[in-house]
Amino acid sequence: MARIKSKLKGIEMMESSLTESNPFAQVIAAEANRVIRTLHLPNPADRTAVESVLESLKAVAEPMAPDLARTLNIRLVAIRNNIQVNQITLEA
């Protein structure tokens, strides 16, 4: 299970399957961060659309990066409960 540590700029995840050596996780996390960023624009994206995209990314991540999929699920729960969502950061 991933150890999660809150930071001002995002979430640090320290797990072997979520390191910078996993390009699949990097791509999915980068896309999730782009979607999450749209919530903070002057004209924010629709929360339902953001939830839908994150659900799709979570489904894609589950077989190759299960820890990232769990992190995306945490973000989804936070969005649904109107809690501010931070970016996802992958660490070596």
N, C-alpha and C positions, 0 to 999 in steps of 0.2 A: 504494500500500500504506500502511496506517495506521502511524503511529509510535506505539509503545506505551511508556508510561513508568509504572513501578510507583509506587504511592503507598500509604500506610498505609490510607487509606479506600477505595481502589479503583484503577481503571485509568483513566488519561486517554487519550482518543483524539483526535488532532488530524488530521482529514481533512474535506474539504469536504462529503462525503456524510454525515458523522456530526456535524453541528453542531446547535445548538439550533434552527436554522431547518428541520430535517427532523423534523416531528412524528411521522412514522411510526417513525423510529428511536428517538425519545424514548419512545413507547408500548411498543415491543418491549423496549427496555433497561430500562424501569421494571418491566415484567412479569418479565423475567429476573432483575432484582435481588430482586423479591419471592420468587421461587422459590429463588434462591441463599440468601437470608436464612433460609429454612426449615431449612437445614442446620445453622444455629447456634442453634436453639431448644433449650430444656431437653429436650424430646422431639423430636429432629431427624426430619425427613422421610426417607423411604426414598430412598437414593441412586438406585435404579433409577427411581423415579417422577420424581425431579428430572432425571435424564438424559433421560427420555422427554419431559418438558415442554420442556427446553432444545433437544432435537432438533427438536421441532415449531416452536418459536420461530425456530430457525435456518432451517428450511425456508421459513417465512413471510418472513423478512428477506432471504433470498438475492436475490430479484428487485429489491427496492426499496432495500436498504441492504446491499450485499455486504460492506463492511468490518465492519459490525456482525455479520453472519453469520460472518465469520472469527473475530471476537472470541468469539462464542458457541461456536464450535468449539474454541477454545483452552480455554475454561472446561470444556467437556465432557471434553477430554483430561485436564485437571487433576483433575476429579472422579473419573474412572475410575482415575487413578493415586493416589488418596487424597492429593492436594495441596490445601492450603487455597485456597479460591477467593475472590477479592475481588469487590466490586461493580463494575458498569460505570458509568462517568461520561462523559457527552457534554459536549464543550466547544465554544465558539464559535470 
